[in-house]
Amino acid sequence: MKITHSFPLPHIHMGTTAGNGELGLSVWGEGNTVNISVGASSLWDHRGGMSWSPRQNFHDLRAAWECNDKATIRSMFAADGGEDSQMPRPSHIPLGRLALTLPAPAERVTLDLDNGCIEVAYEGKSIFVALAQRDKGYFALQLPDEVRAELIPAFELSDVLRKIGYSAPEKTTAGFFQPMPADPGFRLEMRQLPGELRCRFTRGEASDFSASFDELRRENAAYWERFRQQVPEVETPNALINELYRLGIFKFESMTAADGTPAGLQGPWLEDDALPPWSGDYHFNINVQMCYWPAYSSGRFHNLLPLFRMILSWREKLRYNAKCFVGIDDGYMLPHAVDDRCVCMGGFWTGAVDHASSAWMAQMMFDYVRYSGDAAFLKEGAWDFMVGVMNVYLAMLEEKEGRLTLPFGVSPEYRGDRLDAAGENPSFQLAAIHRLACDLITGAEMLGLPPDPAWLQIEAELPQATLWGDPGREEIALWQDTPLEESHRHHSHLAALCPFNTISPEDEAWRDILERSRDRWIGMGMGRWAGWSIPWAVMLHNRFGNAEMAEFLIELWSRCYRNKGGGTLHDPNFNGLSLGLCGSNKVMQMDAGMGIVAAIADLFLYESGAILYALHGVPDSWEHFSVKNLHCPGGFLFSAERKAGRTSIQLQATRSGTIKLNWRKSLHSRTLGAGELFSLEEQA
């Protein structure tokens, strides 16, 4: 499959991209100039940020909130800037650009998903770009000798680095070395050969340039052929959905390779002339999670491990955060926005204390175990993290009128950092706690351990969500006495439905409440949504039984939240749908594009309450479709097909286990041995 875009492509995030989990290339330009912007997921300026301290504790925060003491709260969580006030918080930084001057205007750029190579066509000739998959800093071009090439440091593309204390790079005929104020410097260098250009990014001395373009092309062809054979196949009557899935799963692999660097908001495709929005950091209140969602259904489980290893390497800091916040020695607390060393960005107190960021990552670790069967990871890493996260929640919970309550908490970014941006029993936090308790009880059984009575008490005595409204007219609220009052980019009050899946849409006790909650949410509209709000909404509409709306929202996202080159945008590409947040249609993030991949898979199969719901989001109007080998929790592979008026599904066990499947509101339960099949078929 090939994806082609016509020039001009005047902005970096309109570029056609290649990646290997560390280095990212974006090919863009106009006229006779083609730019290849180079970014690296590991390239951080570590100055600044917030150092957690005992002053930032739950007791004092709650007291200041109850007294409406805004100044105290903000001072508690302000970024201290470290020793250099020019850098208030850590940030990814721009790297540089390979600028190509052509003898004629560039016409089109094509990404070949079969071999991972990019082609730029002009005047009957072509330039080819190949990025090494194993040698993470290396790429090569095949190009006519008439094309002139120049490496341009980010320092020279704008004054952004000079303003934050950088000195000019040391330039040579081969490229440049850029020193950094507090981190090891880096090089970007090239070697010119007849018909070929070889380039390397490194943090040390420039090394081997011997691999040819043809060698990289062969490596890529083999790499992507193996990849295609391993990931699920999706075919629908909607050509756009097919393309979004195939391109999206390719980009997922490109930015999250199992031997790469954990992907932040933009993956490795960072601006080469500016600091990235939100530092390009790790946002754990949905954005990182959404970036990694495709790993589960696609079976790319090991792509999660660099992210998990990074988080587990922070345990000393996370333990200290928990000690400061709730006074315990055996807890872990992860702020919602950090760099690759877990330095908190600061300045946004509601994010810093959003403990569901920790719980959500605990869920993802346990889901990795459930999907992959990696029991060693549960025992050696995930279990300790899950227990420590829960210990922080247990320190915050109180008993009130015979029930457990969370006296003070937030719902992500709702009301920003205002004093009223918190309340009792936020539904988002309650759902996160319930999911964590359920996973801990299941994990304890897997490990042969007794469950902690506190986890059982949570299941029995903590509300699953906070309700608002008169008796018989209740709906899910943000927190106590606060219904959804506005369109908001986070659908967090509905998190019990998705992503935590603690309330089933088929649960009769919740049916009317969910219908009223759905109607209020729909009534508030999309006027304040971000690009990543859409895939989350697709999953919610799927659970609400609105399959046609789920399909339409995928189409709407592609039309409104992608630019000419297919770049995925935070704000809509044009006015009229949403007011956005950034004030610009040039801010790119990878979360929405990866969320769409997960949402497409979710149409065919999702889990809620240990039950798999098959084809719940497939529109009745689809007269034909097929999906092959979607991965499920428990080690099952799901396939389905609609053809000639008949629909069939099949589950194959990769290891022994019991599966519970809901199809057309009928529950099927089977225990399968490794390799065994379970099939169902009926008239459409």
SULRA-V177076 format. One record per residue. N is the residue number from 1. RES is the residue in one letter. SS is DSSP state (alpha for helix, beta for strand, coil for the rest). Layout:
# SULRA-V177076
N:RES:SS, N:RES:SS
This chain:
# SULRA-V177076
1:M:coil, 2:K:beta, 3:I:beta, 4:T:beta, 5:H:beta, 6:S:beta, 7:F:coil, 8:P:coil, 9:L:beta, 10:P:coil, 11:H:coil, 12:I:alpha, 13:H:alpha, 14:M:alpha, 15:G:coil, 16:T:beta, 17:T:beta, 18:A:beta, 19:G:beta, 20:N:coil, 21:G:coil, 22:E:coil, 23:L:beta, 24:G:beta, 25:L:beta, 26:S:beta, 27:V:beta, 28:W:beta, 29:G:beta, 30:E:beta, 31:G:coil, 32:N:coil, 33:T:beta, 34:V:beta, 35:N:beta, 36:I:beta, 37:S:beta, 38:V:beta, 39:G:beta, 40:A:beta, 41:S:coil, 42:S:coil, 43:L:coil, 44:W:beta, 45:D:beta, 46:H:coil, 47:R:coil, 48:G:coil, 49:G:coil, 50:M:beta, 51:S:coil, 52:W:coil, 53:S:coil, 54:P:coil, 55:R:coil, 56:Q:coil, 57:N:coil, 58:F:alpha, 59:H:alpha, 60:D:alpha, 61:L:alpha, 62:R:alpha, 63:A:alpha, 64:A:alpha, 65:W:alpha, 66:E:alpha, 67:C:coil, 68:N:coil, 69:D:coil, 70:K:alpha, 71:A:alpha, 72:T:alpha, 73:I:alpha, 74:R:alpha, 75:S:alpha, 76:M:alpha, 77:F:coil, 78:A:coil, 79:A:coil, 80:D:coil, 81:G:coil, 82:G:coil, 83:E:coil, 84:D:coil, 85:S:coil, 86:Q:coil, 87:M:coil, 88:P:coil, 89:R:coil, 90:P:coil, 91:S:beta, 92:H:beta, 93:I:coil, 94:P:coil, 95:L:coil, 96:G:beta, 97:R:beta, 98:L:beta, 99:A:beta, 100:L:beta, 101:T:beta, 102:L:coil, 103:P:coil, 104:A:coil, 105:P:coil, 106:A:coil, 107:E:coil, 108:R:beta, 109:V:beta, 110:T:beta, 111:L:beta, 112:D:beta, 113:L:coil, 114:D:coil, 115:N:coil, 116:G:coil, 117:C:coil, 118:I:beta, 119:E:beta, 120:V:beta, 121:A:beta, 122:Y:beta, 123:E:coil, 124:G:coil, 125:K:beta, 126:S:beta, 127:I:beta, 128:F:beta, 129:V:beta, 130:A:beta, 131:L:beta, 132:A:coil, 133:Q:coil, 134:R:coil, 135:D:coil, 136:K:coil, 137:G:coil, 138:Y:beta, 139:F:beta, 140:A:beta, 141:L:beta, 142:Q:beta, 143:L:coil, 144:P:coil, 145:D:coil, 146:E:coil, 147:V:coil, 148:R:beta, 149:A:beta, 150:E:beta, 151:L:beta, 152:I:beta, 153:P:beta, 154:A:alpha, 155:F:alpha, 156:E:alpha, 157:L:alpha, 158:S:coil, 159:D:coil, 160:V:alpha, 161:L:alpha, 162:R:alpha, 163:K:alpha, 164:I:coil, 165:G:coil, 166:Y:coil, 167:S:coil, 168:A:coil, 169:P:coil, 170:E:beta, 171:K:beta, 172:T:coil, 173:T:coil, 174:A:coil, 175:G:beta, 176:F:beta, 177:F:beta, 178:Q:beta, 179:P:coil, 180:M:coil, 181:P:coil, 182:A:coil, 183:D:coil, 184:P:coil, 185:G:coil, 186:F:beta, 187:R:beta, 188:L:beta, 189:E:beta, 190:M:beta, 191:R:beta, 192:Q:beta, 193:L:beta, 194:P:coil, 195:G:coil, 196:E:beta, 197:L:beta, 198:R:beta, 199:C:beta, 200:R:beta, 201:F:beta, 202:T:beta, 203:R:coil, 204:G:coil, 205:E:coil, 206:A:coil, 207:S:coil, 208:D:coil, 209:F:coil, 210:S:coil, 211:A:coil, 212:S:coil, 213:F:alpha, 214:D:alpha, 215:E:alpha, 216:L:alpha, 217:R:alpha, 218:R:alpha, 219:E:alpha, 220:N:alpha, 221:A:alpha, 222:A:alpha, 223:Y:alpha, 224:W:alpha, 225:E:alpha, 226:R:alpha, 227:F:alpha, 228:R:alpha, 229:Q:alpha, 230:Q:alpha, 231:V:coil, 232:P:coil, 233:E:beta, 234:V:beta, 235:E:beta, 236:T:beta, 237:P:coil, 238:N:coil, 239:A:alpha, 240:L:alpha, 241:I:alpha, 242:N:alpha, 243:E:alpha, 244:L:alpha, 245:Y:alpha, 246:R:alpha, 247:L:alpha, 248:G:alpha, 249:I:alpha, 250:F:alpha, 251:K:alpha, 252:F:alpha, 253:E:alpha, 254:S:alpha, 255:M:alpha, 256:T:alpha, 257:A:coil, 258:A:coil, 259:D:coil, 260:G:coil, 261:T:coil, 262:P:coil, 263:A:coil, 264:G:coil, 265:L:coil, 266:Q:coil, 267:G:coil, 268:P:coil, 269:W:coil, 270:L:coil, 271:E:coil, 272:D:coil, 273:D:coil, 274:A:coil, 275:L:coil, 276:P:coil, 277:P:alpha, 278:W:alpha, 279:S:alpha, 280:G:alpha, 281:D:coil, 282:Y:beta, 283:H:beta, 284:F:coil, 285:N:coil, 286:I:coil, 287:N:alpha, 288:V:alpha, 289:Q:alpha, 290:M:alpha, 291:C:alpha, 292:Y:alpha, 293:W:coil, 294:P:alpha, 295:A:alpha, 296:Y:alpha, 297:S:alpha, 298:S:alpha, 299:G:coil, 300:R:coil, 301:F:alpha, 302:H:alpha, 303:N:alpha, 304:L:alpha, 305:L:alpha, 306:P:alpha, 307:L:alpha, 308:F:alpha, 309:R:alpha, 310:M:alpha, 311:I:alpha, 312:L:alpha, 313:S:alpha, 314:W:coil, 315:R:alpha, 316:E:alpha, 317:K:alpha, 318:L:alpha, 319:R:alpha, 320:Y:alpha, 321:N:alpha, 322:A:alpha, 323:K:alpha, 324:C:alpha, 325:F:alpha, 326:V:alpha, 327:G:coil, 328:I:coil, 329:D:coil, 330:D:coil, 331:G:coil, 332:Y:coil, 333:M:coil, 334:L:coil, 335:P:coil, 336:H:coil, 337:A:beta, 338:V:beta, 339:D:coil, 340:D:coil, 341:R:coil, 342:C:coil, 343:V:coil, 344:C:beta, 345:M:coil, 346:G:coil, 347:G:coil, 348:F:coil, 349:W:alpha, 350:T:alpha, 351:G:alpha, 352:A:alpha, 353:V:coil, 354:D:coil, 355:H:coil, 356:A:alpha, 357:S:alpha, 358:S:alpha, 359:A:alpha, 360:W:alpha, 361:M:alpha, 362:A:alpha, 363:Q:alpha, 364:M:alpha, 365:M:alpha, 366:F:alpha, 367:D:alpha, 368:Y:alpha, 369:V:alpha, 370:R:alpha, 371:Y:alpha, 372:S:alpha, 373:G:coil, 374:D:coil, 375:A:alpha, 376:A:alpha, 377:F:alpha, 378:L:alpha, 379:K:alpha, 380:E:alpha, 381:G:alpha, 382:A:alpha, 383:W:alpha, 384:D:alpha, 385:F:alpha, 386:M:alpha, 387:V:alpha, 388:G:alpha, 389:V:alpha, 390:M:alpha, 391:N:alpha, 392:V:alpha, 393:Y:alpha, 394:L:alpha, 395:A:alpha, 396:M:alpha, 397:L:beta, 398:E:beta, 399:E:beta, 400:K:beta, 401:E:coil, 402:G:coil, 403:R:beta, 404:L:beta, 405:T:beta, 406:L:beta, 407:P:coil, 408:F:coil, 409:G:beta, 410:V:coil, 411:S:coil, 412:P:coil, 413:E:coil, 414:Y:coil, 415:R:coil, 416:G:coil, 417:D:coil, 418:R:coil, 419:L:coil, 420:D:coil, 421:A:coil, 422:A:coil, 423:G:beta, 424:E:coil, 425:N:coil, 426:P:coil, 427:S:alpha, 428:F:alpha, 429:Q:alpha, 430:L:alpha, 431:A:alpha, 432:A:alpha, 433:I:alpha, 434:H:alpha, 435:R:alpha, 436:L:alpha, 437:A:alpha, 438:C:alpha, 439:D:alpha, 440:L:alpha, 441:I:alpha, 442:T:alpha, 443:G:alpha, 444:A:alpha, 445:E:alpha, 446:M:alpha, 447:L:alpha, 448:G:coil, 449:L:coil, 450:P:coil, 451:P:coil, 452:D:coil, 453:P:alpha, 454:A:alpha, 455:W:alpha, 456:L:alpha, 457:Q:alpha, 458:I:alpha, 459:E:alpha, 460:A:alpha, 461:E:alpha, 462:L:beta, 463:P:coil, 464:Q:coil, 465:A:coil, 466:T:coil, 467:L:beta, 468:W:beta, 469:G:coil, 470:D:coil, 471:P:coil, 472:G:coil, 473:R:coil, 474:E:coil, 475:E:beta, 476:I:beta, 477:A:coil, 478:L:coil, 479:W:beta, 480:Q:coil, 481:D:coil, 482:T:beta, 483:P:coil, 484:L:coil, 485:E:coil, 486:E:coil, 487:S:coil, 488:H:coil, 489:R:coil, 490:H:coil, 491:H:coil, 492:S:alpha, 493:H:alpha, 494:L:alpha, 495:A:coil, 496:A:coil, 497:L:coil, 498:C:coil, 499:P:coil, 500:F:coil, 501:N:coil, 502:T:coil, 503:I:coil, 504:S:coil, 505:P:coil, 506:E:coil, 507:D:coil, 508:E:alpha, 509:A:alpha, 510:W:alpha, 511:R:alpha, 512:D:alpha, 513:I:alpha, 514:L:alpha, 515:E:alpha, 516:R:alpha, 517:S:alpha, 518:R:alpha, 519:D:alpha, 520:R:alpha, 521:W:alpha, 522:I:alpha, 523:G:alpha, 524:M:alpha, 525:G:coil, 526:M:coil, 527:G:coil, 528:R:coil, 529:W:coil, 530:A:coil, 531:G:alpha, 532:W:alpha, 533:S:alpha, 534:I:alpha, 535:P:alpha, 536:W:alpha, 537:A:alpha, 538:V:alpha, 539:M:alpha, 540:L:alpha, 541:H:alpha, 542:N:alpha, 543:R:alpha, 544:F:alpha, 545:G:coil, 546:N:coil, 547:A:alpha, 548:E:alpha, 549:M:alpha, 550:A:alpha, 551:E:alpha, 552:F:alpha, 553:L:alpha, 554:I:alpha, 555:E:alpha, 556:L:alpha, 557:W:alpha, 558:S:alpha, 559:R:alpha, 560:C:alpha, 561:Y:coil, 562:R:beta, 563:N:coil, 564:K:coil, 565:G:coil, 566:G:coil, 567:G:coil, 568:T:beta, 569:L:beta, 570:H:coil, 571:D:coil, 572:P:coil, 573:N:coil, 574:F:coil, 575:N:coil, 576:G:coil, 577:L:coil, 578:S:coil, 579:L:coil, 580:G:coil, 581:L:coil, 582:C:coil, 583:G:coil, 584:S:coil, 585:N:coil, 586:K:coil, 587:V:coil, 588:M:beta, 589:Q:coil, 590:M:coil, 591:D:alpha, 592:A:alpha, 593:G:alpha, 594:M:alpha, 595:G:alpha, 596:I:alpha, 597:V:alpha, 598:A:alpha, 599:A:alpha, 600:I:alpha, 601:A:alpha, 602:D:alpha, 603:L:alpha, 604:F:alpha, 605:L:beta, 606:Y:beta, 607:E:beta, 608:S:beta, 609:G:coil, 610:A:coil, 611:I:beta, 612:L:beta, 613:Y:beta, 614:A:beta, 615:L:coil, 616:H:coil, 617:G:coil, 618:V:coil, 619:P:coil, 620:D:coil, 621:S:coil, 622:W:coil, 623:E:coil, 624:H:coil, 625:F:beta, 626:S:beta, 627:V:beta, 628:K:beta, 629:N:beta, 630:L:beta, 631:H:beta, 632:C:beta, 633:P:coil, 634:G:coil, 635:G:coil, 636:F:beta, 637:L:beta, 638:F:beta, 639:S:beta, 640:A:beta, 641:E:beta, 642:R:beta, 643:K:beta, 644:A:coil, 645:G:coil, 646:R:beta, 647:T:beta, 648:S:beta, 649:I:beta, 650:Q:beta, 651:L:beta, 652:Q:beta, 653:A:beta, 654:T:coil, 655:R:coil, 656:S:coil, 657:G:beta, 658:T:beta, 659:I:beta, 660:K:beta, 661:L:beta, 662:N:beta, 663:W:beta, 664:R:coil, 665:K:coil, 666:S:beta, 667:L:beta, 668:H:beta, 669:S:beta, 670:R:beta, 671:T:beta, 672:L:beta, 673:G:coil, 674:A:coil, 675:G:coil, 676:E:coil, 677:L:beta, 678:F:beta, 679:S:beta, 680:L:beta, 681:E:beta, 682:E:beta, 683:Q:beta, 684:A:coil
